[in-house]
Amino acid sequence: MKLVHKVKVKNALGLHTRPAAAIVKLLQPRKSYVYFTYKDETINARSIMSILMLAARKNSQITVTVEGEDAEMTMQHIVKAFEEEFGEK
């Protein structure tokens, strides 16, 4: 199964180290492949360095693509994490 969803970066500092680490930790138990696309660049969301290299600032729109057997659950967790600002509210 393949799912695509757009999310908005709400964190004041954008996707910096703490949210990037939270994303990687969230994806560790998941089986699906997860990719983020921002400004025509697509990266593997399991890599902290790749997430940081996107340099996505506050209010950036990121396209999340999830492929795999647990895609629905993985997408739900990612969307929720972005909405909750990775616990930085």
HELIX and SHEET records of a PDB file:
HELIX    1   1 THR A   17  LEU A   27  1                                  11    
HELIX    2   2 ILE A   48  LEU A   54  1                                   7    
HELIX    3   3 ALA A   71  GLU A   83  1                                  13    
HELIX    4   4 GLU A   85  GLY A   87  5                                   3    
SHEET    1   A 4 LYS A   2  LYS A   8  0                                        
SHEET    2   A 4 GLN A  61  GLU A  67 -1                                        
SHEET    3   A 4 TYR A  33  TYR A  38 -1                                        
SHEET    4   A 4 GLU A  41  ASN A  44 -1                                        
END                                                                             
